[in-house]
Amino acid sequence: MAMFQLFKRRTEKQISGQLGEEQALRHLQRHGLKLRERNFRCKGGEIDLIMEEGDTLVFVEVRKRAQAQYGGAAASITPAKQRRLLIAAQFYLRRYKMPPACRFDVVAIDAAELTWLKNAIES
């Protein structure tokens, strides 16, 4: 079955999401952040982008919405999604003997407008 997944066609939504991540990554890099890891996955969740800003590790959730009829991209991050992000971040931080300072940012893309929300999720 895994062999068939290699050839699985990506949906329009998946392609749009990847383009949104690319847009977010370029925006963050223009503002001086450095990419550490992309699409980090573990049993408990996933983190779209892991960036560095100075000595701070920045976990970034990217949300893209074509229309704001359901509250916009940032509003789509539910408490359950926030918990999964925290679990994934804790898993990622196990690599460090002394974890660095970190924060959770959101890059929300509504139609063509990109908004970068720093410290958007409290741990």
C-alpha positions as a Markdown table, in Angstrom:
| # | Residue | x | y | z |
|---|---|---|---|---|
| 1 | Met | 0.0 | 0.0 | 0.0 |
| 2 | Ala | 2.9 | 2.4 | 0.7 |
| 3 | Met | 4.0 | 2.0 | -2.9 |
| 4 | Phe | 0.7 | 3.4 | -4.1 |
| 5 | Gln | 1.1 | 6.4 | -1.9 |
| 6 | Leu | 4.3 | 7.4 | -3.7 |
| 7 | Phe | 2.3 | 8.0 | -6.8 |
| 8 | Lys | -0.8 | 9.5 | -5.2 |
| 9 | Arg | -1.8 | 12.8 | -6.9 |
| 10 | Arg | -1.7 | 15.8 | -4.7 |
| 11 | Thr | -5.0 | 17.7 | -4.2 |
| 12 | Glu | -5.5 | 21.3 | -5.1 |
| 13 | Lys | -5.7 | 22.1 | -1.4 |
| 14 | Gln | -2.3 | 20.4 | -0.7 |
| 15 | Ile | -0.7 | 22.3 | -3.5 |
| 16 | Ser | -2.2 | 25.6 | -2.3 |
| 17 | Gly | -0.9 | 24.8 | 1.2 |
| 18 | Gln | 2.6 | 24.1 | 0.0 |
| 19 | Leu | 2.6 | 27.4 | -2.0 |
| 20 | Gly | 1.5 | 29.2 | 1.2 |
| 21 | Glu | 4.4 | 27.6 | 3.1 |
| 22 | Glu | 6.8 | 28.8 | 0.4 |
| 23 | Gln | 5.3 | 32.3 | 0.6 |
| 24 | Ala | 5.6 | 32.3 | 4.4 |
| 25 | Leu | 9.2 | 31.0 | 4.3 |
| 26 | Arg | 10.3 | 33.7 | 1.9 |
| 27 | His | 8.6 | 36.4 | 4.0 |
| 28 | Leu | 10.3 | 35.2 | 7.2 |
| 29 | Gln | 13.7 | 34.9 | 5.6 |
| 30 | Arg | 13.4 | 38.5 | 4.2 |
| 31 | His | 12.9 | 39.5 | 7.9 |
| 32 | Gly | 16.1 | 37.7 | 8.9 |
| 33 | Leu | 14.9 | 34.3 | 10.2 |
| 34 | Lys | 16.8 | 31.2 | 9.2 |
| 35 | Leu | 15.2 | 27.9 | 8.3 |
| 36 | Arg | 16.1 | 25.1 | 10.6 |
| 37 | Glu | 13.6 | 22.5 | 9.5 |
| 38 | Arg | 10.5 | 22.1 | 7.4 |
| 39 | Asn | 7.4 | 19.9 | 7.9 |
| 40 | Phe | 8.6 | 18.3 | 11.1 |
| 41 | Arg | 6.4 | 15.4 | 11.9 |
| 42 | Cys | 6.1 | 13.2 | 14.9 |
| 43 | Lys | 3.4 | 10.9 | 16.4 |
| 44 | Gly | 1.7 | 13.8 | 18.1 |
| 45 | Gly | 1.6 | 16.5 | 15.4 |
| 46 | Glu | 3.4 | 18.5 | 12.8 |
| 47 | Ile | 5.1 | 21.9 | 12.6 |
| 48 | Asp | 5.2 | 23.6 | 9.2 |
| 49 | Leu | 8.4 | 25.6 | 9.7 |
| 50 | Ile | 11.1 | 25.7 | 12.4 |
| 51 | Met | 13.1 | 28.9 | 12.1 |
| 52 | Glu | 15.8 | 30.7 | 14.1 |
| 53 | Glu | 15.7 | 34.3 | 15.0 |
| 54 | Gly | 18.9 | 35.1 | 16.8 |
| 55 | Asp | 19.1 | 32.7 | 19.8 |
| 56 | Thr | 15.3 | 32.0 | 19.6 |
| 57 | Leu | 13.8 | 28.9 | 18.0 |
| 58 | Val | 10.5 | 29.9 | 16.2 |
| 59 | Phe | 7.9 | 27.2 | 15.6 |
| 60 | Val | 5.7 | 28.5 | 12.7 |
| 61 | Glu | 2.2 | 27.4 | 11.8 |
| 62 | Val | 1.2 | 28.5 | 8.3 |
| 63 | Arg | -2.5 | 28.9 | 7.5 |
| 64 | Lys | -3.9 | 29.8 | 4.1 |
| 65 | Arg | -7.5 | 30.6 | 3.3 |
| 66 | Ala | -8.8 | 31.7 | -0.1 |
| 67 | Gln | -11.9 | 33.3 | 1.6 |
| 68 | Ala | -12.5 | 34.7 | 5.0 |
| 69 | Gln | -16.0 | 33.5 | 5.3 |
| 70 | Tyr | -15.2 | 31.2 | 8.2 |
| 71 | Gly | -13.2 | 33.7 | 10.2 |
| 72 | Gly | -10.0 | 33.8 | 8.2 |
| 73 | Ala | -6.8 | 31.8 | 8.3 |
| 74 | Ala | -5.6 | 32.6 | 11.9 |
| 75 | Ala | -9.0 | 31.8 | 13.3 |
| 76 | Ser | -8.7 | 28.2 | 11.9 |
| 77 | Ile | -6.2 | 27.3 | 14.5 |
| 78 | Thr | -8.3 | 25.4 | 17.0 |
| 79 | Pro | -7.3 | 24.6 | 20.6 |
| 80 | Ala | -6.8 | 21.0 | 19.4 |
| 81 | Lys | -4.4 | 22.1 | 16.7 |
| 82 | Gln | -2.5 | 24.3 | 19.3 |
| 83 | Arg | -2.1 | 21.2 | 21.5 |
| 84 | Arg | -0.7 | 19.2 | 18.6 |
| 85 | Leu | 1.7 | 22.0 | 17.9 |
| 86 | Leu | 2.9 | 22.0 | 21.5 |
| 87 | Ile | 3.3 | 18.2 | 21.5 |
| 88 | Ala | 5.4 | 18.3 | 18.3 |
| 89 | Ala | 7.5 | 21.2 | 19.7 |
| 90 | Gln | 8.2 | 19.3 | 22.9 |
| 91 | Phe | 9.2 | 16.3 | 20.9 |
| 92 | Tyr | 11.5 | 18.4 | 18.7 |
| 93 | Leu | 13.1 | 20.0 | 21.8 |
| 94 | Arg | 14.1 | 16.6 | 23.2 |
| 95 | Arg | 17.2 | 16.9 | 20.9 |
| 96 | Tyr | 18.6 | 19.6 | 23.2 |
| 97 | Lys | 20.3 | 19.2 | 26.6 |
| 98 | Met | 19.4 | 22.8 | 27.2 |
| 99 | Pro | 16.5 | 23.8 | 25.0 |
| 100 | Pro | 16.8 | 27.3 | 23.6 |
| 101 | Ala | 14.2 | 30.1 | 24.1 |
| 102 | Cys | 11.3 | 29.4 | 21.8 |
| 103 | Arg | 8.0 | 30.9 | 20.6 |
| 104 | Phe | 5.1 | 30.0 | 18.4 |
| 105 | Asp | 4.3 | 32.2 | 15.5 |
| 106 | Val | 1.5 | 32.0 | 12.9 |
| 107 | Val | 1.7 | 33.2 | 9.3 |
| 108 | Ala | -1.9 | 33.7 | 8.1 |
| 109 | Ile | -2.5 | 34.1 | 4.4 |
| 110 | Asp | -6.0 | 35.3 | 3.6 |
| 111 | Ala | -6.5 | 35.6 | -0.2 |
| 112 | Ala | -3.4 | 37.7 | -1.1 |
| 113 | Glu | -2.7 | 39.2 | 2.3 |
| 114 | Leu | 0.0 | 37.8 | 4.5 |
| 115 | Thr | 0.0 | 38.5 | 8.3 |
| 116 | Trp | 2.8 | 37.4 | 10.6 |
| 117 | Leu | 1.6 | 37.0 | 14.2 |
| 118 | Lys | 4.5 | 36.6 | 16.6 |
| 119 | Asn | 3.9 | 34.7 | 19.9 |
| 120 | Ala | 0.5 | 33.8 | 18.6 |
| 121 | Ile | 0.3 | 30.6 | 20.6 |
| 122 | Glu | 1.0 | 30.5 | 24.4 |
| 123 | Ser | 2.8 | 27.4 | 25.7 |
